[in-house]
Amino acid sequence: MSAEGVDLIARIAQGDREAFSRFYDAFAPLAFGVIRRIVQQPGDAEDVLQEVFWEIWRLSGRYEPARERARGLGPHTRPEPGNRPPAFPP
């Protein structure tokens, strides 16, 4: 993730809504593209995207740039088992 992305996450962890908005604008299209390849229904994909960014907001204080650098957003785009939209394949 870019230095700007890391800075935005640090600001999100402090409750900065403007930083969250900027982060969303920068990364939502990428995340939605990944989700849309997995989730068949656009409405369900939008629900998953919303959950992903809710988790980013909620867990931003745990972000460790050095540890997370290689993983990116990938792990956050997979719903928890049992919490998948109906069209999400098992």
C-alpha positions in Angstrom: 0.0 0.0 0.0 1.2 3.5 -0.7 2.4 5.8 2.0 -0.7 7.9 1.5 -2.9 4.8 2.0 -1.0 4.0 5.3 -1.4 7.6 6.4 -5.2 7.4 5.6 -5.6 4.2 7.7 -3.7 5.8 10.6 -6.1 8.8 10.4 -9.1 6.4 10.1 -8.0 4.7 13.3 -8.4 8.1 15.0 -12.0 8.4 13.7 -11.2 10.8 10.7 -14.2 10.5 8.4 -12.6 12.5 5.7 -9.7 10.1 5.6 -12.1 7.2 5.4 -13.9 8.9 2.5 -10.6 9.4 0.6 -9.6 5.8 1.4 -12.9 4.5 0.1 -12.7 6.6 -3.1 -9.2 5.2 -3.7 -9.7 1.6 -2.9 -13.4 0.7 -3.4 -13.2 0.3 -7.2 -10.4 -2.3 -6.8 -12.2 -4.1 -3.9 -15.5 -4.1 -5.8 -13.7 -5.6 -8.9 -12.4 -8.5 -6.8 -15.7 -9.0 -5.1 -17.7 -8.8 -8.3 -15.6 -11.7 -9.8 -16.8 -13.9 -6.9 -20.3 -12.7 -6.1 -22.7 -13.1 -9.0 -25.4 -10.6 -8.1 -24.4 -6.9 -8.2 -26.6 -6.1 -5.1 -24.9 -8.8 -3.1 -21.5 -7.6 -4.2 -22.4 -4.1 -3.0 -23.4 -5.6 0.3 -20.0 -7.4 0.6 -18.2 -4.2 -0.3 -20.0 -2.3 2.4 -19.1 -5.0 4.9 -15.4 -4.9 3.8 -15.2 -1.1 4.4 -17.1 -1.4 7.7 -14.4 -3.9 8.8 -11.7 -1.5 7.6 -13.2 1.3 9.7 -13.7 -0.9 12.7 -10.3 -2.6 12.6 -8.2 0.2 11.4 -6.5 0.6 14.7 -5.0 -2.9 14.4 -3.4 -2.1 11.0 0.4 -2.9 11.0 1.9 -1.6 7.7 5.0 -3.8 7.8 2.9 -7.0 8.4 0.1 -6.2 6.1 2.0 -4.8 3.1 2.1 -8.1 1.2 -1.5 -9.0 1.9 -3.3 -5.8 0.8 -7.1 -5.8 0.8 -7.4 -9.4 -0.3 -8.2 -11.0 3.0 -10.8 -8.4 3.8 -12.8 -9.1 0.7 -13.6 -12.7 1.8 -16.8 -12.8 4.0 -16.6 -14.9 7.2 -18.0 -18.4 6.8 -21.7 -18.5 7.5 -22.0 -14.8 6.7 -21.9 -15.1 2.9 -24.6 -13.7 0.6 -26.8 -16.4 -0.9 -25.1 -16.1 -4.3 -21.6 -16.5 -2.8 -20.2 -19.9 -3.8 -19.2 -22.2 -0.9 
